[in-house]
């Protein structure tokens, strides 16, 4: 019965739907579906016509899926829909199914002066009706992931400005000092408990407790300023300055063929003045690298003696070394024994296909807790998160 009803063509006024007007053919097809027993909603015909106008129906496939998506409301309708579709459109779809859509001219104008956020710019699109559609983008977000070595002078200046406002928190460590606690368990605070008893005639009505305190861990930053690190050294020193001025218990060093302590130079609030003072203090800027000797000097003079004990030690270097890799491995092992964590930041790690094949890097990695990138602002933000843990 379904196939018999599907062949009825009275709604179009012609025996061939392909020769009928497009809108008449679509309406006739919906009417034929209803006669075959499908419950097609009232507004489904309009939705069907809109779908055909969007996807087009130059072949049977587009017409089929447009109707199936808008006219079938139950899985049981699919068999009847297929039978009616094959019978009704046996002669092919109407000659014209996709209406001509004239593209509306759009004028684009970049406006970065009136943007409410100084880090954003607006892209305005104006159509013929005068309506303005604003699309916003953030140059800061693009700059966050750009390699420092590929940045222009203006982009580096902006990255350094953003780096100065970076908030760095400190990892915490247990302290020997105890602090007052509101909890009713743990170590009893004898002094507070006795003072409370004095107020009640010597009766210890309530007991006070303490809890273990915490203190920030020391952060030690060692920055490679050798020739191979020239594209990144100044940006990494900017990060060191932000870490030094943003918190206490931070020690800063620069190294190439020798080790230079920069904690005092980095203490000023002005980052440009800090970098200028650091440049005057470092004698081997853009020279060679002897990682084993440098780490050994740090261990002997400061690290093992106490500065690195329980501290988070961050080494910012590409791992290129002119010295003995066995010496570097030995000194890194000494450092790892006393430090809480050793984080190695290598700007080259972001290079596609990078492998730590340099002798220095290969010797140091077994004694490193975290090996991360350091080529961009986003990478340094990730480093700030690593410092906290």
C-alpha positions as CSV (number, residue, x, y, z in Angstrom):
1,X,0.0,0.0,0.0
2,X,2.9,2.4,0.8
3,X,4.4,1.9,-2.6
4,X,1.1,2.4,-4.3
5,X,0.5,5.7,-2.4
6,X,4.0,6.8,-3.1
7,X,3.4,6.8,-6.8
8,X,0.5,9.3,-6.5
9,X,1.4,12.6,-8.1
10,X,-1.7,14.7,-7.8
11,X,-0.2,17.2,-5.5
12,X,2.3,18.4,-8.1
13,X,0.0,18.6,-11.0
14,X,2.5,16.5,-13.1
15,X,3.6,13.0,-13.3
16,X,7.3,13.9,-13.0
17,X,8.4,15.7,-9.8
18,X,11.6,16.8,-11.6
19,X,9.6,19.0,-13.9
20,X,7.6,20.7,-11.1
21,X,8.6,23.9,-9.4
22,X,11.1,23.2,-6.5
23,X,8.8,24.4,-3.8
24,X,5.8,22.5,-5.2
25,X,7.9,19.3,-5.5
26,X,9.0,19.5,-1.9
27,X,5.4,20.1,-0.6
28,X,4.2,17.2,-2.7
29,X,6.8,14.9,-1.3
30,X,5.8,15.8,2.2
31,X,2.1,15.2,1.3
32,X,3.0,11.8,-0.1
33,X,4.8,10.9,3.1
34,X,1.7,11.8,5.1
35,X,-0.5,9.7,2.8
36,X,1.9,6.8,3.3
37,X,1.3,6.9,7.1
38,X,4.2,9.1,8.4
39,X,3.3,11.6,11.1
40,X,5.1,14.7,9.7
41,X,4.8,17.8,12.0
42,X,3.3,21.0,10.6
43,X,6.5,23.0,10.6
44,X,8.6,20.2,9.2
45,X,7.9,21.2,5.6
46,X,9.5,24.6,6.1
47,X,12.4,23.0,7.9
48,X,12.8,20.6,5.0
49,X,12.8,23.4,2.5
50,X,15.4,25.4,4.6
51,X,17.6,22.3,4.8
52,X,17.5,21.7,1.1
53,X,18.4,25.3,0.5
54,X,21.4,25.0,2.8
55,X,22.8,21.6,1.7
56,X,21.6,21.8,-1.9
57,X,20.1,18.9,-3.8
58,X,22.0,18.7,-7.1
59,X,22.1,14.9,-6.4
60,X,19.8,12.5,-4.6
61,X,22.0,12.2,-1.6
62,X,21.6,15.8,-0.4
63,X,17.9,15.7,-0.9
64,X,17.6,12.4,0.9
65,X,19.5,13.4,4.0
66,X,17.8,16.8,4.2
67,X,14.4,15.1,4.3
68,X,15.4,12.3,6.6
69,X,16.8,14.8,9.2
70,X,13.7,17.0,9.2
71,X,10.7,14.8,8.3
72,X,11.4,11.6,10.3
73,X,10.6,11.7,14.0
74,X,10.8,8.0,14.9
75,X,13.1,5.1,13.9
76,X,10.0,3.3,12.7
77,X,9.5,6.0,10.0
78,X,12.8,5.2,8.2
79,X,11.5,2.2,6.1
80,X,8.4,4.0,4.9
81,X,10.6,7.1,4.2
82,X,13.0,5.1,2.1
83,X,10.3,3.5,0.1
84,X,8.5,6.7,-0.6
85,X,11.7,8.6,-1.5
86,X,12.8,5.9,-4.0
87,X,9.4,5.9,-5.7
88,X,8.7,9.7,-5.6
89,X,12.1,10.9,-6.8
90,X,12.7,8.1,-9.4
91,X,13.0,10.8,-12.0
92,X,15.6,12.8,-10.1
93,X,15.4,16.0,-8.1
94,X,14.0,19.2,-9.5
95,X,16.2,21.1,-11.9
96,X,16.7,24.0,-9.4
97,X,17.0,23.1,-5.7
98,X,19.6,25.5,-4.4
99,X,18.6,29.2,-4.5
100,X,21.1,31.7,-5.6
101,X,22.7,33.3,-2.5
102,X,24.3,36.7,-3.1
103,X,27.3,37.2,-0.8
104,X,26.8,40.3,1.3
105,X,29.9,42.5,1.1
106,X,31.6,42.9,4.5
107,X,34.0,45.6,5.3
108,X,36.7,44.7,7.8
109,X,38.5,47.3,9.9
110,X,41.2,46.8,12.6
111,X,40.8,49.1,15.6
112,X,43.3,48.7,18.4
113,X,42.9,52.1,19.9
114,X,39.4,51.9,21.4
115,X,39.7,48.4,22.7
116,X,38.6,48.2,26.3
117,X,41.5,45.9,27.2
118,X,45.0,47.1,26.4
119,X,46.0,43.5,25.6
120,X,43.2,43.0,23.1
121,X,42.3,44.5,19.7
122,X,39.0,44.5,17.9
123,X,38.2,43.4,14.3
124,X,35.0,45.1,13.2
125,X,32.9,43.8,10.3
126,X,30.3,46.1,8.9
127,X,27.6,44.8,6.5
128,X,25.3,46.7,4.2
129,X,22.7,47.2,6.9
130,X,25.3,49.1,9.0
131,X,25.4,46.4,11.7
132,X,28.9,46.1,13.2
133,X,30.1,42.7,14.3
134,X,33.2,42.9,16.5
135,X,35.6,39.9,16.7
136,X,38.2,40.2,19.4
137,X,41.6,38.6,19.5
138,X,44.5,38.8,22.0
139,X,48.0,39.5,20.8
140,X,49.2,38.6,24.3
141,X,47.9,35.0,23.9
142,X,49.9,34.7,20.6
143,X,53.0,36.2,22.2
144,X,52.8,33.8,25.2
145,X,53.7,30.8,23.0
146,X,56.2,32.5,20.7
147,X,59.8,31.4,21.0
148,X,62.0,34.2,22.5
149,X,64.6,33.6,19.7
150,X,62.0,34.5,17.1
151,X,60.6,37.6,18.8
152,X,61.2,41.1,17.5
153,X,62.6,43.8,19.8
154,X,59.1,45.1,20.4
155,X,57.7,41.6,21.2
156,X,60.5,40.9,23.6
157,X,59.9,44.2,25.4
158,X,56.2,43.2,25.7
159,X,57.1,39.7,26.9
160,X,59.4,41.1,29.5
161,X,56.7,43.5,30.7
162,X,54.3,40.6,31.2
163,X,57.0,38.6,32.9
164,X,57.5,41.4,35.4
165,X,53.9,41.0,36.6
166,X,54.2,37.2,36.9
167,X,53.3,36.1,40.4
168,X,55.5,33.4,41.8
169,X,54.6,31.5,44.9
170,X,57.0,29.5,47.1
171,X,57.0,25.8,47.9
172,X,56.4,25.1,51.6
173,X,58.4,23.0,54.0
174,X,57.6,21.9,57.6
175,X,59.0,24.2,60.3
176,X,60.2,23.4,63.7
177,X,58.0,26.2,65.1
178,X,54.5,25.3,66.0
179,X,51.5,27.6,65.5
180,X,48.3,27.9,67.5
181,X,45.5,25.7,66.3
182,X,41.8,25.6,66.8
183,X,41.7,21.9,66.6
184,X,41.0,19.8,69.7
185,X,43.7,17.2,69.0
186,X,47.4,17.2,68.6
187,X,50.2,18.7,70.6
188,X,49.0,20.6,73.7
189,X,50.0,24.3,73.9
190,X,51.1,24.4,77.6
191,X,51.6,28.2,77.7
192,X,48.1,29.1,76.4
193,X,46.5,26.3,78.4
194,X,48.1,27.6,81.6
195,X,47.2,31.2,80.9
196,X,43.6,30.1,80.4
197,X,43.7,28.3,83.7
198,X,44.8,31.4,85.5
199,X,41.6,33.1,84.4
200,X,39.5,30.3,86.0
201,X,41.2,30.1,89.4
202,X,43.7,27.4,88.4
203,X,41.1,25.1,86.8
204,X,42.1,23.9,83.3
205,X,38.7,24.3,81.8
206,X,39.9,24.2,78.2
207,X,43.0,22.9,76.5
208,X,44.7,24.7,73.6
209,X,46.7,22.9,70.9
210,X,49.3,23.7,68.3
211,X,50.0,22.5,64.8
212,X,53.3,22.2,62.9
213,X,54.2,25.4,61.1
214,X,55.4,25.9,57.6
215,X,58.0,28.1,56.0
216,X,58.9,28.8,52.3
217,X,61.5,26.7,50.7
218,X,64.6,28.4,49.4
219,X,64.7,28.8,45.6
220,X,68.0,28.7,43.8
221,X,68.2,29.8,40.1
222,X,71.3,29.2,38.0
223,X,71.1,30.7,34.5
224,X,73.4,29.8,31.6
225,X,74.7,33.0,29.9
226,X,77.1,31.3,27.5
227,X,77.2,32.0,23.8
228,X,74.8,29.2,22.9
229,X,72.2,30.6,25.2
230,X,72.5,34.2,23.9
231,X,68.9,34.3,22.3
232,X,67.4,33.3,25.7
233,X,69.7,34.6,28.4
234,X,68.2,38.0,28.9
235,X,64.7,36.7,28.9
236,X,65.5,34.1,31.5
237,X,67.3,36.7,33.6
238,X,64.1,38.7,33.5
239,X,62.3,35.7,34.9
240,X,65.0,35.4,37.6
241,X,64.4,39.1,38.5
242,X,60.6,38.5,38.7
243,X,61.2,35.6,41.1
244,X,63.7,37.5,43.2
245,X,61.6,40.6,43.7
246,X,58.4,38.7,44.2
247,X,59.4,36.6,47.2
248,X,62.0,36.0,49.8
249,X,64.7,33.3,50.2
250,X,65.7,33.4,46.5
251,X,69.3,33.0,45.3
252,X,70.3,33.9,41.8
253,X,73.5,32.8,39.9
254,X,74.8,33.2,36.3
255,X,77.4,30.9,34.8
256,X,79.4,30.2,31.7
257,X,83.0,29.1,32.3
258,X,82.7,30.5,35.9
259,X,80.0,31.0,38.5
260,X,78.8,34.5,39.4
261,X,76.3,35.2,42.3
262,X,73.7,37.8,41.2
263,X,71.3,37.9,44.2
264,X,72.4,41.4,45.2
265,X,72.2,42.7,41.6
266,X,68.7,41.3,41.2
267,X,67.4,42.8,44.4
268,X,66.4,46.2,42.8
269,X,62.9,46.7,41.7
270,X,63.9,48.1,38.3
271,X,64.3,45.2,35.9
272,X,66.4,47.2,33.4
273,X,68.8,48.4,36.2
274,X,69.0,44.8,37.5
275,X,70.0,43.4,34.1
276,X,72.5,46.2,33.6
277,X,74.1,45.5,36.9
278,X,74.1,41.8,36.2
279,X,75.9,42.4,32.8
280,X,78.6,44.3,34.6
281,X,79.0,41.6,37.2
282,X,79.3,38.7,34.8
283,X,82.8,38.6,33.1
284,X,82.2,35.5,30.9
285,X,78.9,36.6,29.2
286,X,78.4,34.9,25.8
287,X,81.5,32.7,26.3
288,X,81.9,29.0,26.7
289,X,80.3,26.5,29.2
290,X,81.9,24.2,31.8
291,X,78.9,22.8,33.5
292,X,80.7,20.3,35.6
293,X,83.1,22.8,37.1
294,X,80.4,25.4,37.7
295,X,78.0,23.0,39.5
296,X,81.0,21.7,41.5
297,X,81.9,25.2,42.5
298,X,78.3,25.9,43.6
299,X,78.2,22.7,45.6
300,X,81.5,23.4,47.3
301,X,81.0,27.1,48.1
302,X,77.2,27.3,48.7
303,X,75.0,24.3,47.8
304,X,76.2,21.4,50.0
305,X,77.1,23.8,52.8
306,X,73.5,24.7,53.2
307,X,72.0,26.9,50.4
308,X,70.7,23.9,48.4
309,X,69.6,21.8,51.4
310,X,65.9,21.3,51.1
311,X,65.7,23.9,48.3
312,X,64.2,23.9,44.9
313,X,67.2,24.3,42.5
314,X,66.4,25.4,38.9
315,X,69.1,25.2,36.2
316,X,68.3,27.1,33.1
317,X,70.6,25.8,30.4
318,X,70.7,24.2,27.0
319,X,73.1,21.5,28.3
320,X,76.0,22.3,25.8
321,X,79.2,21.7,27.7
322,X,82.9,21.9,26.9
323,X,83.9,20.1,30.1
324,X,84.0,16.5,31.3
325,X,80.5,14.9,31.3
326,X,81.5,12.5,34.0
327,X,82.4,15.4,36.3
328,X,79.0,17.0,35.6
329,X,77.2,13.7,36.4
330,X,79.1,13.4,39.7
331,X,78.3,17.0,40.7
332,X,74.6,16.7,39.7
333,X,74.4,13.6,41.9
334,X,75.8,15.6,44.9
335,X,73.3,18.4,44.2
336,X,70.4,16.0,44.0
337,X,71.2,14.4,47.3
338,X,70.8,17.7,49.3
339,X,68.1,19.5,47.2
340,X,64.4,19.0,47.6
341,X,63.9,19.1,43.8
342,X,66.2,19.8,40.8
343,X,64.4,21.2,37.8
344,X,66.3,21.6,34.5
345,X,64.9,24.1,32.0
346,X,66.1,23.7,28.5
347,X,64.9,26.2,25.8
348,X,65.8,23.7,23.0
349,X,63.4,21.1,24.4
350,X,60.6,22.7,22.4
351,X,62.4,22.1,19.1
352,X,60.6,19.4,17.1
353,X,62.5,16.1,17.2
354,X,64.7,17.3,20.0
355,X,66.6,14.6,21.9
356,X,69.0,15.2,24.8
357,X,72.0,13.9,23.0
358,X,74.5,16.6,24.1
359,X,77.0,15.0,26.5
360,X,76.3,17.5,29.3
361,X,72.6,17.1,29.1
362,X,72.8,13.3,28.9
363,X,75.0,13.2,32.0
364,X,72.7,15.5,34.0
365,X,69.3,14.0,33.2
366,X,69.5,11.0,35.5
367,X,69.8,13.3,38.5
368,X,67.0,15.8,37.5
369,X,63.5,15.6,38.9
370,X,61.9,17.6,36.1
371,X,63.1,18.4,32.6
372,X,60.9,21.1,31.0
373,X,60.9,23.7,28.3
374,X,62.0,27.3,28.7
375,X,61.6,29.0,25.3
376,X,58.5,31.1,25.8
377,X,56.4,33.0,28.2
378,X,54.0,30.1,28.5
379,X,56.9,27.8,29.3
380,X,58.1,30.0,32.1
381,X,54.6,30.2,33.5
382,X,54.7,26.4,33.6
383,X,58.0,26.7,35.4
384,X,56.5,28.9,38.0
385,X,53.9,26.2,38.7
386,X,56.7,23.6,39.0
387,X,58.5,25.7,41.6
388,X,55.5,25.6,43.9
389,X,55.3,21.8,44.1
